[in-house]
Amino acid sequence: DSIFVYAAMAVRMVRSFDKLKFWHSAVAVIAAPVAFAYLGLDKKESYSGPNFTVEKELQAQIKEAKENNNKRKLKELENKHRRFHKSGTREWAEAIIFAVFAAAFIRMFLIEAYVIPTSSMEGSLMVGDFLFVSKANYGIRTPQTIAMLPLLHNRVPLLGGESFLKKPQLKYHRLKPLESIDRNDPVVFHLPEGDSVYIFPGRTYSIYDYRRGQIDDPIKNQQIKTGRKDLVTRPMDKKDHYIKRCIGLPGDSIQIIDRQVYVNGAPAENPRYLQYLYIVNFSSSNINTRNFAKWGISTEDMQGQSANQMVLILNEDQKEKIKGIDPQVAFEVIDIAKVDPSPNGVFPHDRDINGNWTKDNYGPIWIPQKGATVQLSEDNIALFRRIINVYEDNDFREANGKFYINGEEASEYTFKMDYYWMMGDNRHNSEDARIWGFVPEDHVVGKPLFVWWSFRENSPAKGINWSRIFRSVKTLSN
């Protein structure tokens, strides 16, 4: 609350020099050093006393004159008080500005509301869940982008365009956290590859998606190729928000074998609502889908249907519910390698490293840790190139099989930050670390606390998930 005290003190200071207009107060809050320097150096300006005290005394004297029915005195006092009077328009303007200022402050430093837009975390967090996310738990980040429209993240609704100016930029700094990120915690963070994006209705693609051939829509590809779609660049704190589960911590080794995640060689604890893509064979063609939405099986989860067969994204609880309506049903988990056979489809997108890796059989891969040093070679540079060059802001070059960092030849590198491995619970329909790699610590935004509202499939027409409202994310995701 110190920022609000500062604003009040700045306004009272200039009003004590009889600077009573709206724009005087605005300048005092926005550029206090300039306003105070002017008042102190200009010999024509004079201090008329604590404005708040003077005004309060006048109000007391006016009250006394009214009680004594002293009309002459009352008129004299009201004339003196008139200079402090604010019009109704100004009162409303100041109230609105304060409300926006307070909301922007809370949103920037303490708690922000988010909505789950995709099914990558179903059925822990559902499409249409509205969350409150704490920015204090993992450490409050001081602002980096400071010239922006209040209460907007990176886009202006309806009008389009970015809601901020890229300069000036402040350096990254994070205050002391209340707690550390634990393994299996859901975490909100900025998309690591979100620095250069193409924005389409309903979906944003990174330039890296385009370069890797991971945009399926030929029309969108053609728009990008011909330059009809602009490339939008964003600073780190204005990248899109994602929410995933932290599977690996700094220094961990991760491997996926037949869909099971292993952390440091041991099987990881699987989330309760872990989902995969299944071919579901029903005993008849009369498939009863009436309760699918109630069970959390969204239209996005229904990937295909023919005769007595459906392709569905399901967790174990949903499979049991389907067995309840058809005891003869059979489930066949889909080999994701057959759906997406490209060896270049997973991080680090280097055939020499991940030539046979898939989302279901991946790694092993080591997660960088602050202070740890690795030897650099052509066999591992694809894993760390973006960290060195982009996330940790070094001038990195490769020439004739050698590496140069900030102009000097280097055979090793010491990491400046911790990194995390984030994955969705919907393992076959999640764009996560298996696609874009490590999440730097400066990209971490906060910890989701609870669901404050929830529409089924993010559509008011489909009803409200009453059972999820005011439920903690920890309860829903464990």
C-alpha positions in Angstrom: 0.0 0.0 0.0 3.0 2.3 0.1 2.5 3.4 -3.5 -1.0 4.8 -2.6 0.5 6.6 0.4 3.1 8.1 -2.0 0.4 9.3 -4.4 -1.6 10.9 -1.6 1.4 12.7 -0.2 2.5 14.0 -3.6 -1.0 15.4 -4.3 -1.1 17.1 -0.8 2.3 18.6 -1.3 1.5 20.4 -4.6 -1.9 21.5 -3.2 0.0 23.1 -0.3 1.5 25.4 -2.9 -2.1 26.3 -4.1 -1.7 24.0 -7.1 -5.3 22.8 -7.0 -6.2 21.9 -10.6 -6.6 18.3 -11.8 -3.5 18.4 -14.0 -1.4 19.6 -11.0 -2.3 16.5 -9.1 -1.7 14.3 -12.2 1.8 15.7 -12.7 2.6 15.3 -9.0 1.8 11.6 -9.1 3.3 10.8 -12.5 6.4 13.0 -12.3 6.9 14.0 -8.6 10.6 14.9 -8.9 9.9 17.3 -11.7 6.9 18.9 -9.9 8.8 19.2 -6.6 11.9 20.7 -8.3 9.8 23.3 -10.0 8.1 24.3 -6.7 11.4 24.5 -4.9 13.3 26.5 -7.5 10.7 28.9 -8.7 10.8 32.0 -6.4 7.3 33.0 -7.4 5.9 29.9 -5.8 5.1 30.1 -2.1 4.1 27.5 0.5 0.6 28.3 1.9 0.6 25.6 4.6 -0.6 22.1 4.8 -3.5 22.1 2.4 -5.4 19.3 4.1 -5.3 21.1 7.5 -6.3 24.5 6.0 -9.3 22.9 4.2 -10.3 21.0 7.3 -10.2 24.1 9.5 -12.3 26.1 6.9 -14.9 23.3 6.9 -15.1 23.5 10.7 -15.5 27.3 10.6 -18.2 27.0 8.0 -20.1 24.5 10.2 -19.8 26.9 13.1 -21.0 29.9 11.1 -24.0 27.9 10.0 -24.8 26.9 13.5 -24.6 30.5 14.7 -26.6 31.7 11.7 -23.7 34.2 10.9 -24.5 34.7 7.2 -21.8 37.3 6.6 -19.1 35.1 8.1 -20.5 32.1 6.3 -20.4 33.8 2.9 -16.8 35.0 3.6 -15.7 31.4 4.5 -17.5 29.8 1.6 -15.7 32.2 -0.8 -12.4 31.1 0.7 -13.4 27.4 0.5 -14.4 27.7 -3.1 -10.9 27.4 -4.3 -10.8 23.9 -2.9 -14.1 22.9 -4.5 -14.1 20.0 -7.1 -16.7 19.7 -9.7 -18.8 16.5 -10.0 -17.0 15.6 -13.2 -13.6 15.9 -11.5 -14.8 13.9 -8.5 -15.9 11.1 -10.8 -12.7 11.3 -12.8 -10.5 11.1 -9.8 -12.5 8.2 -8.4 -12.3 6.3 -11.7 -8.6 7.0 -12.0 -7.9 5.8 -8.5 -9.9 2.6 -9.0 -8.0 1.8 -12.3 -4.7 2.7 -10.6 -5.5 0.4 -7.6 -6.7 -2.4 -9.8 -3.6 -2.1 -12.0 -1.3 -2.1 -9.0 -3.0 -5.2 -7.5 -2.9 -7.0 -10.9 0.7 -6.1 -11.5 2.1 -7.1 -8.2 -0.3 -9.3 -6.2 -3.2 -11.2 -7.8 -4.4 -11.5 -11.4 -7.3 -13.2 -13.0 -6.8 -15.7 -15.8 -9.0 -17.9 -17.9 -8.1 -21.4 -19.1 -8.4 -21.2 -22.9 -7.3 -24.7 -24.0 -7.7 -28.3 -22.9 -4.0 -28.9 -22.2 -4.6 -29.2 -18.4 -7.9 -31.0 -18.5 -9.4 -32.6 -16.3 -7.4 -30.8 -13.6 -8.1 -27.3 -15.0 -10.9 -27.1 -17.5 -11.5 -24.9 -20.5 -13.6 -22.1 -19.1 -12.1 -22.1 -15.6 -11.5 -18.5 -14.3 -8.5 -18.5 -11.9 -7.0 -16.1 -9.4 -3.2 -16.3 -9.6 -0.9 -15.1 -6.8 2.2 -13.3 -8.0 3.7 -13.1 -4.5 4.1 -16.9 -3.8 7.0 -17.4 -6.2 8.3 -13.9 -5.7 6.9 -10.6 -7.0 8.5 -9.4 -10.2 9.1 -5.7 -10.5 7.8 -4.2 -13.8 10.0 -4.4 -16.9 7.6 -2.9 -19.5 6.4 0.3 -18.0 4.6 2.2 -20.8 1.3 0.3 -21.3 -2.4 0.6 -21.1 -3.6 -0.3 -17.6 -5.4 -3.7 -17.0 -4.4 -5.1 -20.4 -1.7 -7.7 -21.0 -0.5 -7.5 -24.6 -3.5 -6.9 -26.9 -6.1 -4.2 -27.2 -9.6 -5.8 -27.4 -11.7 -5.1 -30.5 -9.3 -2.6 -31.9 -6.3 -5.0 -32.1 -2.7 -4.0 -31.8 -0.3 -4.3 -28.9 -1.2 -2.5 -25.6 2.3 -1.4 -24.7 5.5 0.3 -25.9 8.6 -1.8 -26.0 10.7 1.1 -24.6 11.7 2.0 -22.0 12.5 -1.4 -20.4 13.7 -2.0 -16.9 16.0 -5.0 -15.9 14.4 -8.1 -14.5 14.3 -8.3 -10.7 12.3 -10.6 -8.4 11.6 -10.1 -4.7 12.0 -12.8 -2.2 9.4 -15.6 -2.8 7.0 -16.9 -0.1 7.7 -20.4 -1.3 9.6 -22.3 -4.0 8.1 -24.1 -6.9 7.5 -27.8 -6.0 7.4 -30.7 -8.4 3.9 -31.2 -9.7 2.8 -27.6 -8.9 0.6 -26.0 -11.6 2.4 -22.8 -12.6 1.5 -19.8 -14.7 4.4 -18.5 -16.9 5.2 -16.7 -20.1 5.5 -18.8 -23.3 9.3 -19.1 -23.8 9.0 -19.0 -27.6 6.5 -16.1 -27.5 8.9 -13.4 -28.4 8.1 -13.4 -32.1 4.5 -14.3 -33.0 1.9 -14.3 -35.8 -1.5 -13.5 -34.4 -4.6 -15.1 -35.9 -8.2 -15.1 -34.6 -8.4 -17.7 -31.9 -4.7 -18.7 -32.1 -1.2 -17.3 -31.9 1.7 -19.1 -33.6 5.4 -18.4 -32.9 7.9 -17.8 -35.7 9.5 -21.0 -34.6 6.2 -23.0 -35.2 6.3 -21.6 -38.8 10.0 -22.4 -39.4 9.5 -26.0 -38.1 6.5 -26.5 -40.3 4.1 -27.0 -37.3 1.3 -24.8 -38.6 -1.2 -27.2 -40.3 -3.4 -24.6 -42.0 -2.1 -23.9 -45.6 -3.9 -20.5 -45.7 -2.1 -19.3 -42.6 1.2 -20.6 -43.9 0.7 -18.7 -47.2 -0.2 -15.5 -45.4 3.0 -15.7 -43.4 5.1 -16.7 -46.4 3.9 -13.8 -48.5 4.2 -11.2 -45.7 0.5 -10.5 -45.5 0.6 -11.5 -41.8 2.8 -9.2 -39.7 5.3 -10.6 -37.3 4.8 -9.2 -33.8 7.7 -9.0 -31.4 7.2 -8.9 -27.7 9.4 -8.3 -24.6 9.6 -11.1 -22.1 6.9 -9.9 -19.7 4.4 -9.3 -22.5 4.6 -12.9 -24.0 1.4 -14.9 -23.8 0.6 -16.7 -20.5 0.5 -20.5 -20.3 -0.4 -22.7 -17.4 1.2 -26.2 -17.0 2.4 -28.6 -14.3 6.0 -28.4 -13.2 7.3 -31.9 -13.9 11.0 -31.2 -13.5 13.0 -28.8 -11.3 16.4 -27.2 -11.9 19.1 -30.0 -12.0 16.6 -32.8 -12.6 16.9 -35.3 -15.4 13.7 -36.1 -17.3 12.8 -39.1 -19.4 9.5 -40.4 -20.8 9.2 -44.1 -21.5 5.9 -45.5 -22.9 4.1 -42.3 -21.7 5.4 -42.7 -18.1 7.6 -39.8 -16.9 10.8 -40.6 -15.0 12.5 -38.0 -12.9 16.1 -38.7 -12.0 15.5 -42.4 -12.9 12.4 -42.9 -10.7 8.8 -43.0 -12.0 7.1 -39.6 -11.4 3.9 -39.3 -9.5 1.2 -39.0 -12.1 -1.6 -36.5 -11.8 -5.0 -38.0 -11.0 -6.6 -36.7 -14.2 -3.8 -37.6 -16.6 -5.3 -37.8 -20.2 -4.3 -39.6 -23.3 -5.8 -40.0 -26.8 -7.8 -43.3 -27.2 -9.6 -45.2 -29.9 -12.8 -46.2 -28.1 -14.7 -49.2 -29.5 -18.4 -49.3 -28.4 -20.5 -52.5 -28.5 -23.1 -50.8 -30.7 -23.4 -47.7 -33.0 -25.9 -46.2 -30.6 -23.4 -44.2 -28.6 -24.9 -42.2 -25.7 -22.9 -39.0 -25.4 -25.6 -37.1 -23.4 -23.5 -37.0 -20.2 -20.1 -36.4 -21.9 -20.1 -32.6 -21.1 -21.1 -33.3 -17.5 -18.1 -35.7 -17.2 -15.7 -33.1 -18.6 -15.5 -34.6 -22.1 -15.6 -31.5 -24.2 -16.2 -31.2 -27.9 -12.5 -30.6 -28.3 -11.9 -34.0 -26.6 -13.9 -35.7 -29.3 -11.4 -36.1 -32.1 -13.4 -38.3 -34.5 -16.3 -40.7 -34.8 -17.4 -43.5 -37.2 -20.0 -46.2 -36.7 -19.4 -47.7 -33.3 -16.0 -46.1 -32.8 -14.9 -42.7 -31.4 -11.5 -41.1 -30.9 -11.5 -39.4 -27.5 -9.1 -37.7 -25.1 -9.8 -39.3 -21.7 -8.6 -39.7 -18.1 -9.1 -42.9 -16.0 -12.2 -41.5 -14.2 -13.9 -40.7 -17.6 -13.0 -44.2 -18.9 -14.8 -45.7 -15.9 -17.9 -43.5 -16.5 -18.0 -44.7 -20.1 -17.8 -48.3 -19.0 -20.9 -47.6 -16.9 -22.9 -46.9 -20.0 -21.3 -49.7 -22.1 -19.6 -52.5 -20.1 -18.3 -54.0 -23.4 -16.4 -50.9 -24.4 -12.7 -51.3 -25.3 -10.0 -48.6 -25.1 -6.9 -48.6 -27.2 -4.4 -45.8 -26.4 -3.1 -44.2 -29.6 0.6 -44.3 -30.5 1.3 -40.6 -30.8 4.3 -41.3 -33.0 1.8 -42.4 -35.7 -0.2 -39.2 -35.4 2.9 -36.9 -35.4 5.8 -39.0 -36.9 8.1 -36.0 -37.5 11.3 -36.4 -35.5 11.8 -32.7 -35.7 8.5 -32.1 -33.9 9.9 -32.2 -30.3 12.6 -30.1 -28.5 15.4 -29.5 -29.3 14.4 -30.0 -32.9 17.7 -31.5 -33.8 17.8 -34.9 -35.6 21.2 -35.8 -34.1 19.7 -35.5 -30.6 16.0 -36.4 -30.8 15.9 -38.4 -34.1 13.7 -41.0 -32.5 12.0 -39.0 -29.7 8.3 -38.6 -29.5 5.9 -37.1 -26.9 5.5 -40.6 -25.5 9.1 -41.7 -25.6 11.3 -38.7 -24.9 14.8 -37.9 -23.5 16.7 -38.3 -21.3 17.2 -34.5 -20.9 18.9 -32.5 -18.1 17.3 -29.3 -16.8 19.8 -26.5 -16.4 20.4 -25.1 -12.9 21.7 -21.7 -11.8 25.5 -21.9 -11.2 25.9 -25.3 -13.0 28.5 -25.5 -15.8 28.3 -27.6 -18.9 30.8 -28.4 -21.5 29.6 -27.2 -24.9 29.8 -29.4 -28.0 28.1 -30.0 -31.3 26.3 -32.9 -29.6 24.5 -30.7 -27.0 24.5 -27.1 -28.3 21.0 -27.5 -29.7 19.8 -27.9 -26.1 21.4 -24.7 -24.8 21.7 -22.4 -27.7 18.6 -20.4 -27.0 19.4 -20.2 -23.3 22.8 -18.7 -23.9 21.7 -16.4 -26.7 18.1 -15.3 -25.8 17.2 -16.1 -22.2 20.5 -15.0 -20.7 21.2 -12.3 -23.2 24.6 -13.2 -24.6 26.1 -12.6 -28.0 26.4 -16.2 -29.1 28.0 -17.3 -32.4 29.2 -20.5 -34.0 31.9 -20.7 -36.5 34.1 -23.6 -37.8 32.9 -25.9 -35.1 33.8 -23.4 -32.3 31.6 -21.4 -30.0 32.0 -17.7 -29.2 30.2 -16.0 -26.3 30.4 -12.2 -26.2 33.3 -12.3 -28.6 35.4 -14.8 -26.8 35.9 -18.5 -27.7 34.1 -20.7 -25.1 34.1 -24.4 -24.5 31.8 -24.3 -21.4 29.0 -22.3 -20.1 27.7 -21.5 -16.5 24.0 -20.8 -16.3 22.8 -17.6 -14.8 19.2 -18.8 -14.0 17.2 -21.8 -12.9 15.0 -23.6 -15.5 11.9 -25.7 -15.2 10.2 -28.4 -17.2 6.5 -27.8 -17.7 4.0 -30.3 -19.1 0.2 -30.4 -19.5 -1.9 -33.2 -17.9 -3.5 -33.7 -21.4 -0.4 -35.4 -22.6 -1.5 -36.0 -26.2 -3.0 -32.6 -26.7 -0.6 -30.2 -24.9 1.9 -27.8 -26.4 4.5 -27.9 -23.6 8.2 -28.3 -22.8 8.4 -31.3 -25.2 7.8 -28.7 -28.0 9.6 -25.5 -26.8 11.9 -26.7 -24.1 12.9 -25.1 -20.8 11.1 -22.4 -18.9 13.5 -19.8 -17.4 12.9 -18.6 -13.9 12.3 -15.0 -15.1 9.3 -16.3 -17.1 7.5 -17.6 -14.0 4.4 -15.4 -13.3 2.7 -17.0 -10.3 0.8 -19.7 -8.5 -2.9 -20.4 -9.4 -4.9 -20.3 -6.1 -8.6 -21.1 -6.9 -11.3 -21.2 -9.5 -13.7 -18.2 -9.0 -15.9 -19.0 -11.9 -16.3 -21.7 -14.5 -18.3 -22.1 -17.8 -18.5 -25.5 -19.4 -16.2 -25.4 -22.4 -15.9 -21.6 -21.9 -19.4 -21.1 -23.2 -22.2 -19.5 -21.1 -24.7 -21.3 -23.4 -23.4 -24.7 -22.2 -23.9 -23.9 -18.5 -21.9 -23.3 -15.4 -19.6 -25.8 -13.6 -21.1 -25.0 -10.2 -19.0 -27.8 -8.5 -15.8 -26.0 -9.5 -16.5 -22.5 -8.2 -14.3 -21.4 -5.3 -12.4 -24.7 -5.3 -8.7 -24.5 -4.8 -6.5 -25.4 -7.7 -4.5 -27.7 -5.4 -7.7 -29.7 -4.7 -8.7 -29.8 -8.3 -5.3 -30.8 -9.7 -4.3 -33.5 -7.2 
